[in-house]
């Protein structure tokens, strides 16, 4: 319940303050974080870290 409420409030913040440029930044950061977490224990980890 708290996660959906956070997403809803974040969307209302973006809409009311017209800060839609923040959405791609947040999505990219979430994607990179997810990529690092998912490849942490795999054999692909050394190759992912060389990208950064």
N, CA, C and O atoms as a Maestro MAE file, in Angstrom:
{
 s_m_m2io_version
 :::
 2.0.0
}

f_m_ct {
 s_m_title
 :::
 protein
 m_atom[208] {
  # First column is atom index #
  i_m_mmod_type
  r_m_x_coord
  r_m_y_coord
  r_m_z_coord
  i_m_residue_number
  s_m_chain_name
  s_m_pdb_residue_name
  s_m_pdb_atom_name
  i_m_atomic_number
  :::
  1 25 0.828 -1.191 0.000 1 A "UNK " " N  " 7
  2 3 0.000 0.000 0.000 1 A "UNK " " CA " 6
  3 2 0.870 1.252 0.000 1 A "UNK " " C  " 6
  4 15 0.557 2.215 -0.700 1 A "UNK " " O  " 8
  5 25 1.941 1.257 0.762 2 A "UNK " " N  " 7
  6 3 2.779 2.444 0.859 2 A "UNK " " CA " 6
  7 2 3.495 2.724 -0.459 2 A "UNK " " C  " 6
  8 15 3.704 3.882 -0.821 2 A "UNK " " O  " 8
  9 25 3.874 1.651 -1.184 3 A "UNK " " N  " 7
  10 3 4.575 1.847 -2.454 3 A "UNK " " CA " 6
  11 2 3.662 2.509 -3.486 3 A "UNK " " C  " 6
  12 15 4.087 3.418 -4.200 3 A "UNK " " O  " 8
  13 25 2.427 2.062 -3.565 4 A "UNK " " N  " 7
  14 3 1.509 2.654 -4.536 4 A "UNK " " CA " 6
  15 2 1.170 4.092 -4.148 4 A "UNK " " C  " 6
  16 15 0.965 4.941 -5.015 4 A "UNK " " O  " 8
  17 25 1.112 4.357 -2.860 5 A "UNK " " N  " 7
  18 3 0.843 5.721 -2.412 5 A "UNK " " CA " 6
  19 2 2.016 6.642 -2.755 5 A "UNK " " C  " 6
  20 15 1.813 7.792 -3.142 5 A "UNK " " O  " 8
  21 25 3.226 6.141 -2.613 6 A "UNK " " N  " 7
  22 3 4.404 6.931 -2.961 6 A "UNK " " CA " 6
  23 2 4.414 7.259 -4.447 6 A "UNK " " C  " 6
  24 15 4.700 8.391 -4.837 6 A "UNK " " O  " 8
  25 25 4.105 6.275 -5.270 7 A "UNK " " N  " 7
  26 3 4.084 6.485 -6.719 7 A "UNK " " CA " 6
  27 2 3.009 7.498 -7.097 7 A "UNK " " C  " 6
  28 15 3.227 8.357 -7.952 7 A "UNK " " O  " 8
  29 25 1.855 7.391 -6.457 8 A "UNK " " N  " 7
  30 3 0.762 8.326 -6.745 8 A "UNK " " CA " 6
  31 2 1.137 9.746 -6.340 8 A "UNK " " C  " 6
  32 15 0.880 10.692 -7.086 8 A "UNK " " O  " 8
  33 25 1.741 9.904 -5.166 9 A "UNK " " N  " 7
  34 3 2.138 11.233 -4.719 9 A "UNK " " CA " 6
  35 2 3.255 11.801 -5.589 9 A "UNK " " C  " 6
  36 15 3.283 13.002 -5.858 9 A "UNK " " O  " 8
  37 25 4.174 10.943 -6.030 10 A "UNK " " N  " 7
  38 3 5.236 11.404 -6.908 10 A "UNK " " CA " 6
  39 2 4.655 11.882 -8.225 10 A "UNK " " C  " 6
  40 15 5.075 12.911 -8.755 10 A "UNK " " O  " 8
  41 25 3.693 11.144 -8.756 11 A "UNK " " N  " 7
  42 3 3.057 11.550 -10.015 11 A "UNK " " CA " 6
  43 2 2.312 12.878 -9.836 11 A "UNK " " C  " 6
  44 15 2.373 13.740 -10.713 11 A "UNK " " O  " 8
  45 25 1.613 13.050 -8.717 12 A "UNK " " N  " 7
  46 3 0.913 14.315 -8.468 12 A "UNK " " CA " 6
  47 2 1.905 15.468 -8.332 12 A "UNK " " C  " 6
  48 15 1.630 16.578 -8.789 12 A "UNK " " O  " 8
  49 25 3.047 15.215 -7.713 13 A "UNK " " N  " 7
  50 3 4.084 16.234 -7.610 13 A "UNK " " CA " 6
  51 2 4.576 16.653 -8.985 13 A "UNK " " C  " 6
  52 15 4.714 17.843 -9.269 13 A "UNK " " O  " 8
  53 25 4.842 15.659 -9.845 14 A "UNK " " N  " 7
  54 3 5.307 15.968 -11.194 14 A "UNK " " CA " 6
  55 2 4.259 16.772 -11.972 14 A "UNK " " C  " 6
  56 15 4.588 17.711 -12.697 14 A "UNK " " O  " 8
  57 25 3.008 16.386 -11.808 15 A "UNK " " N  " 7
  58 3 1.939 17.023 -12.555 15 A "UNK " " CA " 6
  59 2 1.674 18.451 -12.074 15 A "UNK " " C  " 6
  60 15 1.509 19.360 -12.888 15 A "UNK " " O  " 8
  61 25 1.634 18.646 -10.770 16 A "UNK " " N  " 7
  62 3 1.306 19.978 -10.263 16 A "UNK " " CA " 6
  63 2 2.457 20.961 -10.425 16 A "UNK " " C  " 6
  64 15 2.223 22.145 -10.670 16 A "UNK " " O  " 8
  65 25 3.680 20.499 -10.294 17 A "UNK " " N  " 7
  66 3 4.831 21.400 -10.403 17 A "UNK " " CA " 6
  67 2 5.432 21.430 -11.803 17 A "UNK " " C  " 6
  68 15 6.428 22.115 -12.039 17 A "UNK " " O  " 8
  69 25 4.834 20.694 -12.725 18 A "UNK " " N  " 7
  70 3 5.294 20.632 -14.117 18 A "UNK " " CA " 6
  71 2 6.788 20.279 -14.195 18 A "UNK " " C  " 6
  72 15 7.564 20.947 -14.877 18 A "UNK " " O  " 8
  73 25 7.158 19.235 -13.494 19 A "UNK " " N  " 7
  74 3 8.541 18.748 -13.462 19 A "UNK " " CA " 6
  75 2 8.644 17.407 -14.183 19 A "UNK " " C  " 6
  76 15 9.255 16.471 -13.668 19 A "UNK " " O  " 8
  77 25 8.056 17.313 -15.362 20 A "UNK " " N  " 7
  78 3 8.053 16.050 -16.097 20 A "UNK " " CA " 6
  79 2 9.444 15.629 -16.549 20 A "UNK " " C  " 6
  80 15 9.655 14.464 -16.886 20 A "UNK " " O  " 8
  81 25 10.394 16.555 -16.563 21 A "UNK " " N  " 7
  82 3 11.757 16.219 -16.954 21 A "UNK " " CA " 6
  83 2 12.429 15.333 -15.913 21 A "UNK " " C  " 6
  84 15 13.447 14.710 -16.211 21 A "UNK " " O  " 8
  85 25 11.886 15.260 -14.696 22 A "UNK " " N  " 7
  86 3 12.442 14.388 -13.664 22 A "UNK " " CA " 6
  87 2 12.136 12.916 -13.908 22 A "UNK " " C  " 6
  88 15 12.884 12.046 -13.461 22 A "UNK " " O  " 8
  89 25 11.053 12.630 -14.609 23 A "UNK " " N  " 7
  90 3 10.624 11.246 -14.806 23 A "UNK " " CA " 6
  91 2 11.659 10.391 -15.540 23 A "UNK " " C  " 6
  92 15 11.933 9.284 -15.076 23 A "UNK " " O  " 8
  93 25 12.251 10.829 -16.655 24 A "UNK " " N  " 7
  94 3 13.276 9.990 -17.298 24 A "UNK " " CA " 6
  95 2 14.508 9.777 -16.420 24 A "UNK " " C  " 6
  96 15 15.115 8.708 -16.455 24 A "UNK " " O  " 8
  97 25 14.874 10.773 -15.645 25 A "UNK " " N  " 7
  98 3 16.034 10.641 -14.764 25 A "UNK " " CA " 6
  99 2 15.767 9.579 -13.702 25 A "UNK " " C  " 6
  100 15 16.617 8.726 -13.447 25 A "UNK " " O  " 8
  101 25 14.603 9.631 -13.090 26 A "UNK " " N  " 7
  102 3 14.248 8.667 -12.049 26 A "UNK " " CA " 6
  103 2 14.161 7.261 -12.637 26 A "UNK " " C  " 6
  104 15 14.623 6.303 -12.017 26 A "UNK " " O  " 8
  105 25 13.576 7.128 -13.818 27 A "UNK " " N  " 7
  106 3 13.459 5.808 -14.441 27 A "UNK " " CA " 6
  107 2 14.826 5.235 -14.802 27 A "UNK " " C  " 6
  108 15 15.057 4.037 -14.638 27 A "UNK " " O  " 8
  109 25 15.733 6.079 -15.293 28 A "UNK " " N  " 7
  110 3 17.086 5.595 -15.611 28 A "UNK " " CA " 6
  111 2 17.823 5.159 -14.356 28 A "UNK " " C  " 6
  112 15 18.498 4.130 -14.363 28 A "UNK " " O  " 8
  113 25 17.705 5.917 -13.292 29 A "UNK " " N  " 7
  114 3 18.361 5.539 -12.037 29 A "UNK " " CA " 6
  115 2 17.791 4.238 -11.477 29 A "UNK " " C  " 6
  116 15 18.536 3.396 -10.977 29 A "UNK " " O  " 8
  117 25 16.482 4.074 -11.559 30 A "UNK " " N  " 7
  118 3 15.873 2.823 -11.101 30 A "UNK " " CA " 6
  119 2 16.316 1.646 -11.963 30 A "UNK " " C  " 6
  120 15 16.582 0.560 -11.448 30 A "UNK " " O  " 8
  121 25 16.396 1.859 -13.267 31 A "UNK " " N  " 7
  122 3 16.846 0.800 -14.168 31 A "UNK " " CA " 6
  123 2 18.288 0.400 -13.904 31 A "UNK " " C  " 6
  124 15 18.603 -0.789 -13.877 31 A "UNK " " O  " 8
  125 25 19.165 1.371 -13.710 32 A "UNK " " N  " 7
  126 3 20.567 1.063 -13.415 32 A "UNK " " CA " 6
  127 2 20.707 0.352 -12.077 32 A "UNK " " C  " 6
  128 15 21.494 -0.585 -11.948 32 A "UNK " " O  " 8
  129 25 19.954 0.791 -11.095 33 A "UNK " " N  " 7
  130 3 19.986 0.122 -9.800 33 A "UNK " " CA " 6
  131 2 19.499 -1.310 -9.881 33 A "UNK " " C  " 6
  132 15 20.073 -2.206 -9.263 33 A "UNK " " O  " 8
  133 25 18.445 -1.521 -10.639 34 A "UNK " " N  " 7
  134 3 17.924 -2.875 -10.830 34 A "UNK " " CA " 6
  135 2 18.917 -3.750 -11.574 34 A "UNK " " C  " 6
  136 15 19.077 -4.926 -11.247 34 A "UNK " " O  " 8
  137 25 19.582 -3.186 -12.571 35 A "UNK " " N  " 7
  138 3 20.592 -3.932 -13.319 35 A "UNK " " CA " 6
  139 2 21.744 -4.361 -12.416 35 A "UNK " " C  " 6
  140 15 22.211 -5.497 -12.506 35 A "UNK " " O  " 8
  141 25 22.198 -3.481 -11.563 36 A "UNK " " N  " 7
  142 3 23.298 -3.802 -10.654 36 A "UNK " " CA " 6
  143 2 22.876 -4.860 -9.645 36 A "UNK " " C  " 6
  144 15 23.643 -5.777 -9.351 36 A "UNK " " O  " 8
  145 25 21.673 -4.742 -9.116 37 A "UNK " " N  " 7
  146 3 21.199 -5.717 -8.124 37 A "UNK " " CA " 6
  147 2 21.018 -7.093 -8.758 37 A "UNK " " C  " 6
  148 15 21.376 -8.103 -8.152 37 A "UNK " " O  " 8
  149 25 20.470 -7.144 -9.961 38 A "UNK " " N  " 7
  150 3 20.206 -8.438 -10.589 38 A "UNK " " CA " 6
  151 2 21.475 -9.140 -11.063 38 A "UNK " " C  " 6
  152 15 21.511 -10.370 -11.100 38 A "UNK " " O  " 8
  153 25 22.503 -8.403 -11.420 39 A "UNK " " N  " 7
  154 3 23.725 -9.031 -11.917 39 A "UNK " " CA " 6
  155 2 24.807 -9.127 -10.856 39 A "UNK " " C  " 6
  156 15 25.947 -9.470 -11.167 39 A "UNK " " O  " 8
  157 25 24.476 -8.837 -9.632 40 A "UNK " " N  " 7
  158 3 25.460 -8.807 -8.555 40 A "UNK " " CA " 6
  159 2 26.135 -10.166 -8.340 40 A "UNK " " C  " 6
  160 15 27.350 -10.224 -8.151 40 A "UNK " " O  " 8
  161 25 25.389 -11.224 -8.365 41 A "UNK " " N  " 7
  162 3 25.962 -12.528 -8.085 41 A "UNK " " CA " 6
  163 2 26.227 -13.368 -9.313 41 A "UNK " " C  " 6
  164 15 26.523 -14.557 -9.195 41 A "UNK " " O  " 8
  165 25 26.128 -12.783 -10.473 42 A "UNK " " N  " 7
  166 3 26.276 -13.599 -11.684 42 A "UNK " " CA " 6
  167 2 27.655 -13.426 -12.306 42 A "UNK " " C  " 6
  168 15 28.462 -12.617 -11.846 42 A "UNK " " O  " 8
  169 25 27.910 -14.190 -13.345 43 A "UNK " " N  " 7
  170 3 29.178 -14.105 -14.062 43 A "UNK " " CA " 6
  171 2 29.240 -12.858 -14.932 43 A "UNK " " C  " 6
  172 15 30.316 -12.499 -15.411 43 A "UNK " " O  " 8
  173 25 28.121 -12.197 -15.143 44 A "UNK " " N  " 7
  174 3 28.094 -10.987 -15.961 44 A "UNK " " CA " 6
  175 2 28.517 -9.743 -15.195 44 A "UNK " " C  " 6
  176 15 28.735 -8.696 -15.806 44 A "UNK " " O  " 8
  177 25 28.639 -9.827 -13.885 45 A "UNK " " N  " 7
  178 3 28.943 -8.654 -13.071 45 A "UNK " " CA " 6
  179 2 30.205 -7.921 -13.496 45 A "UNK " " C  " 6
  180 15 30.167 -6.693 -13.574 45 A "UNK " " O  " 8
  181 25 31.331 -8.592 -13.779 46 A "UNK " " N  " 7
  182 3 32.520 -7.822 -14.191 46 A "UNK " " CA " 6
  183 2 32.308 -7.049 -15.494 46 A "UNK " " C  " 6
  184 15 32.885 -5.976 -15.674 46 A "UNK " " O  " 8
  185 25 31.492 -7.578 -16.399 47 A "UNK " " N  " 7
  186 3 31.251 -6.909 -17.661 47 A "UNK " " CA " 6
  187 2 30.324 -5.714 -17.499 47 A "UNK " " C  " 6
  188 15 30.471 -4.712 -18.199 47 A "UNK " " O  " 8
  189 25 29.358 -5.813 -16.569 48 A "UNK " " N  " 7
  190 3 28.446 -4.700 -16.319 48 A "UNK " " CA " 6
  191 2 29.211 -3.549 -15.688 48 A "UNK " " C  " 6
  192 15 28.984 -2.395 -16.052 48 A "UNK " " O  " 8
  193 25 30.112 -3.829 -14.752 49 A "UNK " " N  " 7
  194 3 30.831 -2.766 -14.067 49 A "UNK " " CA " 6
  195 2 31.810 -2.039 -14.974 49 A "UNK " " C  " 6
  196 15 32.139 -0.882 -14.711 49 A "UNK " " O  " 8
  197 25 32.286 -2.684 -16.037 50 A "UNK " " N  " 7
  198 3 33.184 -1.985 -16.948 50 A "UNK " " CA " 6
  199 2 32.447 -0.957 -17.797 50 A "UNK " " C  " 6
  200 15 33.067 -0.039 -18.336 50 A "UNK " " O  " 8
  201 25 31.140 -1.102 -17.921 51 A "UNK " " N  " 7
  202 3 30.351 -0.125 -18.668 51 A "UNK " " CA " 6
  203 2 30.363 1.227 -17.948 51 A "UNK " " C  " 6
  204 15 30.351 2.277 -18.589 51 A "UNK " " O  " 8
  205 25 30.386 1.191 -16.620 52 A "UNK " " N  " 7
  206 3 30.338 2.422 -15.843 52 A "UNK " " CA " 6
  207 2 31.735 2.914 -15.580 52 A "UNK " " C  " 6
  208 15 31.915 3.947 -14.935 52 A "UNK " " O  " 8
  :::
 }
 m_bond[207] {
  # First column is bond index #
  i_m_from
  i_m_to
  i_m_order
  :::
  1 1 2 1
  2 2 3 1
  3 3 4 2
  4 3 5 1
  5 5 6 1
  6 6 7 1
  7 7 8 2
  8 7 9 1
  9 9 10 1
  10 10 11 1
  11 11 12 2
  12 11 13 1
  13 13 14 1
  14 14 15 1
  15 15 16 2
  16 15 17 1
  17 17 18 1
  18 18 19 1
  19 19 20 2
  20 19 21 1
  21 21 22 1
  22 22 23 1
  23 23 24 2
  24 23 25 1
  25 25 26 1
  26 26 27 1
  27 27 28 2
  28 27 29 1
  29 29 30 1
  30 30 31 1
  31 31 32 2
  32 31 33 1
  33 33 34 1
  34 34 35 1
  35 35 36 2
  36 35 37 1
  37 37 38 1
  38 38 39 1
  39 39 40 2
  40 39 41 1
  41 41 42 1
  42 42 43 1
  43 43 44 2
  44 43 45 1
  45 45 46 1
  46 46 47 1
  47 47 48 2
  48 47 49 1
  49 49 50 1
  50 50 51 1
  51 51 52 2
  52 51 53 1
  53 53 54 1
  54 54 55 1
  55 55 56 2
  56 55 57 1
  57 57 58 1
  58 58 59 1
  59 59 60 2
  60 59 61 1
  61 61 62 1
  62 62 63 1
  63 63 64 2
  64 63 65 1
  65 65 66 1
  66 66 67 1
  67 67 68 2
  68 67 69 1
  69 69 70 1
  70 70 71 1
  71 71 72 2
  72 71 73 1
  73 73 74 1
  74 74 75 1
  75 75 76 2
  76 75 77 1
  77 77 78 1
  78 78 79 1
  79 79 80 2
  80 79 81 1
  81 81 82 1
  82 82 83 1
  83 83 84 2
  84 83 85 1
  85 85 86 1
  86 86 87 1
  87 87 88 2
  88 87 89 1
  89 89 90 1
  90 90 91 1
  91 91 92 2
  92 91 93 1
  93 93 94 1
  94 94 95 1
  95 95 96 2
  96 95 97 1
  97 97 98 1
  98 98 99 1
  99 99 100 2
  100 99 101 1
  101 101 102 1
  102 102 103 1
  103 103 104 2
  104 103 105 1
  105 105 106 1
  106 106 107 1
  107 107 108 2
  108 107 109 1
  109 109 110 1
  110 110 111 1
  111 111 112 2
  112 111 113 1
  113 113 114 1
  114 114 115 1
  115 115 116 2
  116 115 117 1
  117 117 118 1
  118 118 119 1
  119 119 120 2
  120 119 121 1
  121 121 122 1
  122 122 123 1
  123 123 124 2
  124 123 125 1
  125 125 126 1
  126 126 127 1
  127 127 128 2
  128 127 129 1
  129 129 130 1
  130 130 131 1
  131 131 132 2
  132 131 133 1
  133 133 134 1
  134 134 135 1
  135 135 136 2
  136 135 137 1
  137 137 138 1
  138 138 139 1
  139 139 140 2
  140 139 141 1
  141 141 142 1
  142 142 143 1
  143 143 144 2
  144 143 145 1
  145 145 146 1
  146 146 147 1
  147 147 148 2
  148 147 149 1
  149 149 150 1
  150 150 151 1
  151 151 152 2
  152 151 153 1
  153 153 154 1
  154 154 155 1
  155 155 156 2
  156 155 157 1
  157 157 158 1
  158 158 159 1
  159 159 160 2
  160 159 161 1
  161 161 162 1
  162 162 163 1
  163 163 164 2
  164 163 165 1
  165 165 166 1
  166 166 167 1
  167 167 168 2
  168 167 169 1
  169 169 170 1
  170 170 171 1
  171 171 172 2
  172 171 173 1
  173 173 174 1
  174 174 175 1
  175 175 176 2
  176 175 177 1
  177 177 178 1
  178 178 179 1
  179 179 180 2
  180 179 181 1
  181 181 182 1
  182 182 183 1
  183 183 184 2
  184 183 185 1
  185 185 186 1
  186 186 187 1
  187 187 188 2
  188 187 189 1
  189 189 190 1
  190 190 191 1
  191 191 192 2
  192 191 193 1
  193 193 194 1
  194 194 195 1
  195 195 196 2
  196 195 197 1
  197 197 198 1
  198 198 199 1
  199 199 200 2
  200 199 201 1
  201 201 202 1
  202 202 203 1
  203 203 204 2
  204 203 205 1
  205 205 206 1
  206 206 207 1
  207 207 208 2
  :::
 }
}
